[in-house]
Amino acid sequence: MTDGVTRVFTWEEGVHVEVRNLGGEIVIEANAAGLRTLAGHLLTLAQADTPDGAHLHLEEANGLAEGSIGLVLERCDEE
């Protein structure tokens, strides 16, 4: 919940998402269910009444594969 707006982030069954830091680039590796899930998370953050600064933390304990680095999806409407 951000600014009184509740957002629901759903996960498909069988999701595999791994995030790795290869030094100069970040790799997000996912199966089809993982890609659809991430796309859904981004679309949720893009909804018209979602406030600036709304975000979702993804970690090993919160949806990512073991050994993944953390990933934050955040809405920023500033240019």
TORMAR-312946 format. One record per atom (N, C-alpha, C): residue in one letter; x, y, z. Coordinates in steps of 0.001 Angstrom, whole numbers, plus 524288, in hexadecimal, padded with zeros to 5 digits. Atoms other than C-alpha are relative to their C-alpha. Example, Ala and Ser with C-alpha at 12.3 -4.5 7.8 and 13.67 -1.06 7.14 Angstrom:
! residues 2
a8037A7FB5A80000 a8300C7EE6C81E78 a80384804B080000 s7FCCC7FB5A7FFC4 s835667FBDC81BE4 s7FCFE80442802DA 
//
This chain:
! residues 79
m8034C7FB6580000 m800008000080000 m80376804D680000 t7FD367FB0C80044 t8051780D6C7FC4F t7FC01804577FF73 d803AE7FB998001C d7FDB981A0E7FEF8 d7FA537FE287FFFD g8054A801FF7FFA0 g7F19F812128023E g7FE3B7FCD67FB54 v8015E80310804A0 v7F1ED80AE27F536 v802687FA9780091 t7FE1B8055D7FF8A t7F2ED7FC247F64C t800D37FDB67FA98 r7FEC48029F804E2 r7F96B7F4C97EB38 r800FF7FA4280137 v7FF3D8059E7FF5A v7F93B7E6027E9C1 v803A47FE1E7FBB9 f7FC398022E803A5 f804FA7DFAC7E36D f7FF5A7FA188001C t801108059B80024 t801BF7D1E27DF01 t804867FD177FD6D w7FBE78036D80203 w80AF07C6B07DC0F w7FD7F7FB467FD77 e801D1804C080290 e8083F7BC037D239 e802947FB4A8028E e7FDB2804D77FE0C e80ABB7ADF87D619 e804B67FE947FCA3 g7FB6C801D9802D3 g818057A8977D25A g803CD8043C7FE54 v7FC9E7FB9A80165 v81EEB7B5BB7D1CA v805B47FED780155 h7FA5C7FFFF7FEF4 h82DAC7B5F27D08A h802208052A7FE02 v7FD887FB0B80161 v8346C7C32E7D0B8 v805268004D802F8 e7FAD37FF6E7FDA0 e842E87C4E87D32C e802558052B7FE2C v7FD927FAF98013C v849ED7D2027D3C4 v805C47FF9580173 r7FA578006A7FF24 r858BA7D2507D234 r802AA805187FE6C n7FCC27FB808013B n862CB7DD257D238 n804F27FDF27FD72 l7FB61801D0802D4 l86D1F7DA777C7DA l8041A8044C7FF8B g7FC3B7FBBD8000C g875247E66E7CB24 g7FDD1804C67FD53 g801DB7FB79802F1 g871707EFD87C066 g7FA5A7FFAE7FE50 e805778007C80187 e863BA7EAB07BE3D e7FD0E7FC73803C8 i80381803297FCCB i858357E4E17C586 i7FD007FC627FC55 v802DC803D78031B v8520A7D8717C02C v7FB387FE418031B i804CD802247FDC5 i843EE7D4F27C317 i7FE967FB577FCA1 e8011A804E5802C7 e841E37C6C37BF2A e7FB027FDBA8023C a80507801EE7FE1D a8342B7C1467BFE6 a7FD8F7FC437FC18 n8030F8035680375 n82B8B7B6907BAA3 n7FB34803247FE49 a804937FD3780211 a81EE07BA247B393 a7FC79801F98045F a8034A7FE567FB9F a817207BA847C050 a802888048F802E6 g7FD357FBC77FD6A g821987C32E7C64F g7FFB4805177FCF5 l800657FB4E8033F l8216F7CCA27BADF l7FA88802588003B r805627FE077FF96 r812907CD9F7BB5A r7FF1A8027C80556 t8009E7FDEA7FAB9 t8132E7CFD17CA04 t8029B805518007C l7FD517FAF67FFD1 l81D527DAAB7C8C8 l7FD12804197FCD1 a8030C7FC6680336 a815667E0E37BDD1 a7FB27801D4802F0 g804927FE987FCE3 g8096B7E0927C696 g8015A803C78045E h7FE447FC6F7FBDC h810FB7E70F7D1A2 h800DA8057E7FDCB l7FF0B7FAE680268 l8154E7F1F87C877 l7FAEA8029E7FE61 l805137FDC980176 l8077B7F3CB7C343 l7FCFF801E1804CA t802827FE537FB23 t802727F49A7D13C t802338053C801B8 l7FD977FB067FE87 l80C367FF5F7D445 l7FE968045D7FC2E a801457FC19803FC a8083F806477C7A2 a7FA4A801C380022 q805837FE7B7FFCF q7F9CA807437CB49 q7FF80805D08013B a800B17FA537FFBB a7F48E815267CA99 a8000C802358058F d8004C7FDC67FAB9 d7F1F1816EB7D922 d804437FDFA803AD t7FB95801AB7FCCA t7FE9D810B77DDDA t80383804BD800DF p7FCFE7FB447FEF1 p8064A81B737E4B5 p805C97FF897FEB2 d7FA627FF9E800CD d8140781FC97E186 d802C17FDBE804D0 g7FD0B8024D7FBAC g81DBE818227E9CC g7FE237FAA4801A9 a801D9805427FEB8 a8158D80BC37EAC3 a804067FC1E7FDF3 h7FBE9803A78018C h81EC6800337EA2D h7FF167FA918022E l8004F805797FE69 l8207E7F1A57EBD5 l805927FDF18006A h7FAE0802637FF2D h82C847EAF67F19B h7FFA37FA317FECC l7FFA58059380132 l82FFE7DDBD7EBE7 l8054C7FE18801F0 e7FB44802397FDBC e839FB7D5377F2FC e7FF7E7FA197FFED e80038805B87FF9B e83D527C6F07F505 e7FB487FE458032D a804538017B7FC91 a833447C65C7FFF0 a7FAC0802007FE08 n804C97FDA6801FA n8294A7CDA07F7AB n7FFAC7FF697FA10 g80115801148057A g827F77C7097EA6F g804927FED47FC74 l7FB96800EF80379 l835AF7C6847E4CB l802B87FAE08014D a7FD30804ED7FF5A a83DE97BA527E2DF a8048A800AA803D1 e7FB9C800077FC60 e8485B7B6B77ECB9 e804E1802047FD3F g7FB417FDC48022C g854E87BE507EA73 g7FF2A805177FD13 s8012E7FB20802BF s84DFC7C9EA7E433 s80185804B380346 i7FF687FB047FD55 i851737D7DC7E773 i7FAA38028980045 g805037FD647FF67 g846617E09C7EBE7 g7FEAE803697FB54 l801F87FCCB8044A l83E127E7ED7E208 l7FB778033580212 v8044C7FC8E7FE72 v8354A7F3A17E48F v7FD80802267FB16 l803187FDAB80438 l82A987F7697DAFF l7FD5B804BD80258 e802117FB397FDAF e826DD805887DD97 e7FDCF803A97FBDB r802517FC0F8036A r81DFB80F767D750 r8025E8054B80133 c7FDCB7FABD7FF67 c8242481CBA7D50E c7FDD28035B7FB9A d802737FCB7803EE d81C33827107CE11 d802FF805087FEFF e7FCCA7FB64800EB e826AE8319B7CF02 e803257FF427FB0F e7FCF08005F804D5 e82DC0834B37C269 e8055380233800C4 
//
